[in-house]
Amino acid sequence: MGQANERADFLVEQRSIEFIPHELRHGKPSDLMFVWFGANMELPVVAAGATTVASGLSLGWAVLGILIGVLLGTLLMASHSAQGPHLGMPQMIQSRAQFGYYGAAVPLIFVVLMYLGFYAAGVVLGAQALYELAKVPVTAGIVILSLASTVVAVFGYNLIHRFERYLSYLVAAVFLVLTVLLVTRHHPGEITPVSTGFALGPFLLAVSVPAISQLGFAPYVADYARYLPASTPISSVFWYTYAGVGVSGAWLMILGAALQQRFLGGPVAAIGTVAHGAGGTFAAITFVALILGVLSINALNIYGGYMSTMTLATTFYRRWRGGLAVRLAFILPVAAVATYLGFLYRDNLLGSFETFLVIVMALMSPWTAVNLVDYYVVRRGEYAVDAMYRPDGVYGRVNPAGMAAYLIGFAVQLPFMHNAYVHGPVARALDGGDVSWVVGAVVSGLLYHRLARVRSSADRPPRTARVS
Ligand SMILES: Nc1ccnc(=O)[nH]1
């Protein structure tokens, strides 16, 4: 099939985890702003914001925590994005440079679990919105939304880019009106806010949860930049991504906190009440936008889950590549498991979502640190592409530097964790505040820097293998 066809939006993408050849590269860095704005203007982000006030902070402190968390998480997330055009391959494949060909399976497994968890939270909230819109039972809604996200994921990269661009305009308009309504009107069912002020533990959580929500994109953010020309300036990739995901994250989380402060019954019902203030038609448009938002983010989660499970599987069966049959063979099971998790999540969403997020973060932040230190400090963007796809390449089977930095970075977090399963002594001293992910990232990053330097003369790829 010709190259022009490979760029069409309504043809199933033919590439998967392989290096994207330079002649197929297309698009502009500003596309990324739309992808990440559209993807992040979604209900789970509102729910993440709601957790800050739900844990007892006043709105002012919640907003401060959200802003700090979003700035930090987005900084790391956008630094991963910047690798996409240069590397031209999915982010998790490139993890083999830090963890080794087989070693990369460890963070990969956690990444797949993370996508599934985000998926489930999104689909439940989306199904609630579908119920508000058309009284579709939540169970049926979960199935309908899952099917739609699966179709978008099957078409892949170009359709996802196009979808997020149009969606961006719609959700920006809808949330602008909602924000104005919330600020300027009094709504039926509104409660008088009880300002509970500051407490250290909830404040630290109000930093961590937003940071995690933003950083949750890190393992796949570069995938959506991997078809951009390799000459795309790294700073523009960084800033367009930062703008898209940062503005949407801060906006919707602050909105979520404000809704939680003034309404009972969760974010979907609260948005419905506010939207009805501008009439039934606007409320219907709002729910359509919310449903499309969930559909779109979950297409990304399935697509990310597909590429990650494919990376995992091809670690052992190297011959599998693109092709519709292989694509479906990975996408359908990922979507089915994700949908099933949605059913399990249905009843205690906010509580389980928060627990899920802090556990995910403990597993992801050491990976983020190792990956970023490797890319920006140790190897400075020089990678041997072929070696990513071979167990006998320069990156070896298991890279002890990456594995040790990752595992130790995870272990040192235990005393700092505070969740449904672990109550670490340091977290208790911090009034239950969980900042374990910061500790994990710093320890893993420093340790990897040290260990990789010791080994670098042994496994540094030859200079001729520069990607760009
Ligand atoms: N914040 C998020 C990161 C990754 N996936 C999501 O659905 N949401």
The ligand as an SDF file (V2000), in Angstrom:
LIG
                    3D

  8  8  0  0  0  0  0  0  0  0999 V2000
   -4.6420   10.7500   33.3520 N   0  0  0  0  0  0  0  0  0  0  0  0
   -4.6580    9.6540   32.5690 C   0  0  0  0  0  0  0  0  0  0  0  0
   -3.4830    9.0580   32.1870 C   0  0  0  0  0  0  0  0  0  0  0  0
   -3.5560    7.9410   31.3900 C   0  0  0  0  0  0  0  0  0  0  0  0
   -4.7400    7.4760   31.0100 N   0  0  0  0  0  0  0  0  0  0  0  0
   -5.8670    8.0800   31.3880 C   0  0  0  0  0  0  0  0  0  0  0  0
   -6.9750    7.6240   31.0460 O   0  0  0  0  0  0  0  0  0  0  0  0
   -5.8220    9.1600   32.1650 N   0  0  0  0  0  0  0  0  0  0  0  0
  1  2  1  0
  2  3  2  0
  2  8  1  0
  3  4  1  0
  4  5  2  0
  5  6  1  0
  6  7  2  0
  6  8  1  0
M  END
$$$$
